[in-house]
Amino acid sequence: MPSLQDWGSKIVGIVQAIIDALKPFAIFLTGLLVPVVSFAIGFIQGMIKGLVQFLSGLGSIFAAAWQTISAVISGALQIIQGVFQVLAGLFTGDWSKMWEGAHRVWPMERHHWPHPGRREHHQQHHPDLRKLRP
């Protein structure tokens, strides 16, 4: 009967023969797989980078759209409030309130608006100033 050492030598010889036989195939397969895996990794990285850029661009588009929509809604509310203020001033006889409402509907710099109570305000609160021109 063969000894354990003989069996060990035979197994080592068989394993070595299999390794020697598979070595060219492994080298061929490695040469083939490395470029394919490298290409796949580069492709996936490019897809992820493109997706991130697309989503960030989409986010900025939504942000700009939301900003525009909120500005339009804010402007519309300002006009509606101004119209109600004009009507409230008209029906109550409060011309200052009506004028402020008109200013809300057609905003301009305040010094361009001829406020009806300006002369009275200056005469009441600034008596030491020269009289305003007529």
GROMACS elastic network, one bead per residue, 0.5 to 0.9 nm:
[ bonds ]
;  ai    aj funct       b0    kb
    2     5     6  0.80678   500
    2     6     6  0.60592   500
    2     7     6  0.69501   500
    3     6     6  0.52191   500
    3     7     6  0.64747   500
    3     8     6  0.86879   500
    4     7     6  0.50782   500
    4     8     6  0.61172   500
    4     9     6  0.86076   500
    5     9     6  0.61413   500
    5    10     6  0.86000   500
    6     9     6  0.50734   500
    6    10     6  0.61798   500
    6    11     6  0.86302   500
    7    10     6  0.50975   500
    7    11     6  0.61551   500
    7    12     6  0.85419   500
    8    11     6  0.51487   500
    8    12     6  0.60888   500
    8    13     6  0.84747   500
    9    12     6  0.51251   500
    9    13     6  0.60370   500
    9    14     6  0.86305   500
   10    14     6  0.61727   500
   10    15     6  0.86101   500
   11    14     6  0.51037   500
   11    15     6  0.60838   500
   11    16     6  0.84059   500
   12    15     6  0.51491   500
   12    16     6  0.59666   500
   12    17     6  0.84962   500
   13    16     6  0.50576   500
   13    17     6  0.60938   500
   13    18     6  0.86466   500
   14    17     6  0.50211   500
   14    18     6  0.62028   500
   14    19     6  0.86044   500
   15    18     6  0.50902   500
   15    19     6  0.61571   500
   15    20     6  0.85510   500
   16    19     6  0.50400   500
   16    20     6  0.60425   500
   16    21     6  0.84760   500
   17    20     6  0.50323   500
   17    21     6  0.60279   500
   17    22     6  0.85483   500
   18    21     6  0.50021   500
   18    22     6  0.60409   500
   18    23     6  0.84038   500
   19    22     6  0.51284   500
   19    23     6  0.58130   500
   20    23     6  0.52353   500
   20    24     6  0.77515   500
   21    24     6  0.69207   500
   21    25     6  0.78002   500
   22    25     6  0.51802   500
   22    26     6  0.60079   500
   22    27     6  0.86102   500
   23    26     6  0.50245   500
   23    27     6  0.61497   500
   23    28     6  0.85588   500
   24    27     6  0.50749   500
   24    28     6  0.60892   500
   24    29     6  0.84746   500
   25    28     6  0.50060   500
   25    29     6  0.59374   500
   25    30     6  0.84207   500
   26    30     6  0.59291   500
   26    31     6  0.84345   500
   27    30     6  0.50999   500
   27    31     6  0.61131   500
   27    32     6  0.85574   500
   28    31     6  0.51264   500
   28    32     6  0.62044   500
   28    33     6  0.86093   500
   29    33     6  0.58759   500
   29    34     6  0.83938   500
   30    33     6  0.51097   500
   30    34     6  0.58317   500
   30    35     6  0.88051   500
   31    34     6  0.58020   500
   31    35     6  0.72250   500
   32    35     6  0.62502   500
   32    36     6  0.67187   500
   32    37     6  0.89573   500
   33    36     6  0.50341   500
   33    37     6  0.58397   500
   33    38     6  0.82154   500
   34    37     6  0.52548   500
   34    38     6  0.58835   500
   34    39     6  0.84402   500
   35    39     6  0.59049   500
   35    40     6  0.84497   500
   36    39     6  0.50972   500
   36    40     6  0.61154   500
   36    41     6  0.86116   500
   37    41     6  0.60999   500
   37    42     6  0.85459   500
   38    41     6  0.51940   500
   38    42     6  0.61912   500
   38    43     6  0.85411   500
   39    42     6  0.51079   500
   39    43     6  0.59954   500
   39    44     6  0.85702   500
   40    43     6  0.50150   500
   40    44     6  0.61082   500
   40    45     6  0.85284   500
   41    44     6  0.51772   500
   41    45     6  0.61140   500
   41    46     6  0.85650   500
   42    45     6  0.50720   500
   42    46     6  0.60989   500
   42    47     6  0.85913   500
   43    46     6  0.51005   500
   43    47     6  0.61922   500
   43    48     6  0.86729   500
   44    47     6  0.50415   500
   44    48     6  0.61806   500
   44    49     6  0.85756   500
   45    48     6  0.51448   500
   45    49     6  0.61084   500
   45    50     6  0.85568   500
   46    49     6  0.50703   500
   46    50     6  0.60552   500
   46    51     6  0.84722   500
   47    50     6  0.51064   500
   47    51     6  0.60461   500
   47    52     6  0.85731   500
   48    51     6  0.50262   500
   48    52     6  0.61368   500
   48    53     6  0.86267   500
   49    52     6  0.51489   500
   49    53     6  0.62435   500
   49    54     6  0.85858   500
   50    53     6  0.51010   500
   50    54     6  0.60348   500
   50    55     6  0.85479   500
   51    54     6  0.50194   500
   51    55     6  0.60724   500
   51    56     6  0.85139   500
   52    55     6  0.51807   500
   52    56     6  0.60996   500
   52    57     6  0.85178   500
   53    56     6  0.51513   500
   53    57     6  0.60754   500
   53    58     6  0.84562   500
   54    57     6  0.51056   500
   54    58     6  0.60239   500
   54    59     6  0.85225   500
   55    59     6  0.60195   500
   55    60     6  0.86515   500
   56    60     6  0.63305   500
   56    61     6  0.86677   500
   57    60     6  0.51756   500
   57    61     6  0.62487   500
   57    62     6  0.86887   500
   58    61     6  0.50297   500
   58    62     6  0.62094   500
   58    63     6  0.85557   500
   59    62     6  0.51370   500
   59    63     6  0.60882   500
   59    64     6  0.86188   500
   60    64     6  0.60958   500
   60    65     6  0.84769   500
   61    64     6  0.51895   500
   61    65     6  0.60949   500
   61    66     6  0.85411   500
   62    65     6  0.50065   500
   62    66     6  0.59930   500
   62    67     6  0.84737   500
   63    66     6  0.51327   500
   63    67     6  0.61182   500
   63    68     6  0.86290   500
   64    67     6  0.50628   500
   64    68     6  0.61845   500
   64    69     6  0.85907   500
   65    68     6  0.51193   500
   65    69     6  0.60793   500
   65    70     6  0.85266   500
   66    69     6  0.50581   500
   66    70     6  0.59918   500
   66    71     6  0.84365   500
   67    70     6  0.52387   500
   67    71     6  0.61286   500
   67    72     6  0.86807   500
   68    71     6  0.50916   500
   68    72     6  0.62200   500
   68    73     6  0.86569   500
   69    72     6  0.51434   500
   69    73     6  0.61876   500
   69    74     6  0.85107   500
   70    73     6  0.50697   500
   70    74     6  0.59495   500
   70    75     6  0.84672   500
   71    74     6  0.50342   500
   71    75     6  0.60528   500
   71    76     6  0.85458   500
   72    75     6  0.50969   500
   72    76     6  0.61267   500
   72    77     6  0.86006   500
   73    76     6  0.50624   500
   73    77     6  0.61368   500
   73    78     6  0.85308   500
   74    77     6  0.51533   500
   74    78     6  0.61412   500
   74    79     6  0.87115   500
   75    78     6  0.50060   500
   75    79     6  0.62763   500
   75    80     6  0.86906   500
   76    79     6  0.51368   500
   76    80     6  0.61972   500
   76    81     6  0.85880   500
   77    80     6  0.50370   500
   77    81     6  0.60235   500
   77    82     6  0.84053   500
   78    81     6  0.52019   500
   78    82     6  0.61010   500
   78    83     6  0.86817   500
   78   104     6  0.62392   500
   78   105     6  0.68723   500
   79    83     6  0.61676   500
   79    84     6  0.86757   500
   79   101     6  0.84951   500
   79   102     6  0.88507   500
   79   104     6  0.61548   500
   79   106     6  0.79828   500
   80    83     6  0.51278   500
   80    84     6  0.63034   500
   80    85     6  0.85600   500
   80   104     6  0.88004   500
   80   105     6  0.76644   500
   81    84     6  0.51646   500
   81    85     6  0.60820   500
   81    86     6  0.85960   500
   81   101     6  0.73325   500
   81   104     6  0.75184   500
   81   105     6  0.80719   500
   82    86     6  0.60584   500
   82    87     6  0.85477   500
   82    98     6  0.84278   500
   82   100     6  0.75208   500
   82   102     6  0.60286   500
   82   103     6  0.73227   500
   82   105     6  0.51294   500
   82   106     6  0.86882   500
   83    86     6  0.50425   500
   83    87     6  0.61845   500
   83    88     6  0.85159   500
   83    98     6  0.87460   500
   83   101     6  0.61806   500
   83   102     6  0.71380   500
   83   104     6  0.80487   500
   83   105     6  0.66631   500
   84    87     6  0.50678   500
   84    88     6  0.59704   500
   84    89     6  0.84547   500
   84    98     6  0.89751   500
   84   101     6  0.73459   500
   85    89     6  0.60075   500
   85    90     6  0.84016   500
   85    97     6  0.64396   500
   85    98     6  0.59513   500
   85    99     6  0.85737   500
   85   100     6  0.74592   500
   85   102     6  0.78705   500
   85   104     6  0.86964   500
   86    89     6  0.51452   500
   86    90     6  0.60231   500
   86    91     6  0.86492   500
   86    95     6  0.85411   500
   86    97     6  0.67304   500
   86    99     6  0.68681   500
   86   100     6  0.75110   500
   86   102     6  0.60813   500
   86   105     6  0.89818   500
   87    91     6  0.61161   500
   87    92     6  0.84752   500
   87    98     6  0.69147   500
   87   101     6  0.83093   500
   88    91     6  0.52992   500
   88    92     6  0.60345   500
   88    93     6  0.82123   500
   88    94     6  0.79117   500
   88    97     6  0.76131   500
   88    98     6  0.70465   500
   88   101     6  0.89240   500
   89    92     6  0.52202   500
   89    93     6  0.55889   500
   89    95     6  0.57581   500
   89    96     6  0.72979   500
   89    99     6  0.79673   500
   89   101     6  0.80625   500
   90    93     6  0.52425   500
   90    94     6  0.65446   500
   90    95     6  0.68112   500
   90    97     6  0.82988   500
   90    98     6  0.60820   500
   91    94     6  0.78641   500
   92    95     6  0.84421   500
   93    96     6  0.88568   500
   93    97     6  0.87190   500
   93    98     6  0.83716   500
   94    97     6  0.54390   500
   94    98     6  0.64119   500
   94    99     6  0.87688   500
   95    99     6  0.59957   500
   95   100     6  0.85538   500
   95   116     6  0.75104   500
   95   117     6  0.84462   500
   96    99     6  0.50175   500
   96   100     6  0.61858   500
   96   101     6  0.85758   500
   96   115     6  0.75673   500
   96   116     6  0.70711   500
   96   117     6  0.69367   500
   97   100     6  0.51059   500
   97   101     6  0.61903   500
   97   102     6  0.86317   500
   98   101     6  0.50586   500
   98   102     6  0.62283   500
   98   103     6  0.86217   500
   99   102     6  0.50029   500
   99   103     6  0.62091   500
   99   104     6  0.87231   500
   99   113     6  0.88956   500
   99   115     6  0.70925   500
   99   116     6  0.80485   500
  100   104     6  0.63396   500
  100   105     6  0.88120   500
  100   115     6  0.88668   500
  101   105     6  0.63944   500
  101   106     6  0.86672   500
  102   105     6  0.50576   500
  102   106     6  0.60377   500
  102   107     6  0.78782   500
  103   106     6  0.51048   500
  103   108     6  0.68804   500
  103   109     6  0.89951   500
  103   110     6  0.81679   500
  103   113     6  0.80802   500
  104   107     6  0.54171   500
  104   108     6  0.87179   500
  107   110     6  0.83242   500
  108   111     6  0.83459   500
  108   112     6  0.68673   500
  108   113     6  0.74252   500
  109   112     6  0.56619   500
  109   113     6  0.72538   500
  110   113     6  0.54445   500
  110   114     6  0.84563   500
  110   115     6  0.86390   500
  111   114     6  0.75173   500
  111   115     6  0.87123   500
  112   115     6  0.89437   500
  114   117     6  0.87657   500
  114   118     6  0.77480   500
  115   118     6  0.54044   500
  115   119     6  0.84379   500
  116   119     6  0.74557   500
  116   120     6  0.84294   500
  117   120     6  0.53628   500
  117   121     6  0.60413   500
  117   122     6  0.87196   500
  118   121     6  0.50549   500
  118   122     6  0.62320   500
  118   123     6  0.85935   500
  119   122     6  0.52834   500
  119   123     6  0.61657   500
  119   124     6  0.85852   500
  119   131     6  0.87836   500
  119   132     6  0.68857   500
  120   123     6  0.50918   500
  120   124     6  0.60396   500
  120   125     6  0.85089   500
  121   124     6  0.51723   500
  121   125     6  0.59624   500
  121   126     6  0.78655   500
  122   125     6  0.53148   500
  122   126     6  0.51453   500
  122   127     6  0.71446   500
  122   129     6  0.80411   500
  122   131     6  0.85939   500
  122   132     6  0.81426   500
  123   126     6  0.55988   500
  123   127     6  0.53135   500
  123   128     6  0.85460   500
  123   129     6  0.80359   500
  123   131     6  0.74589   500
  123   132     6  0.83261   500
  124   127     6  0.62134   500
  125   128     6  0.88921   500
  126   129     6  0.57010   500
  126   130     6  0.88372   500
  127   130     6  0.77735   500
  127   131     6  0.82896   500
  128   131     6  0.86573   500
  129   132     6  0.82233   500
  130   133     6  0.87473   500
  131   134     6  0.86659   500
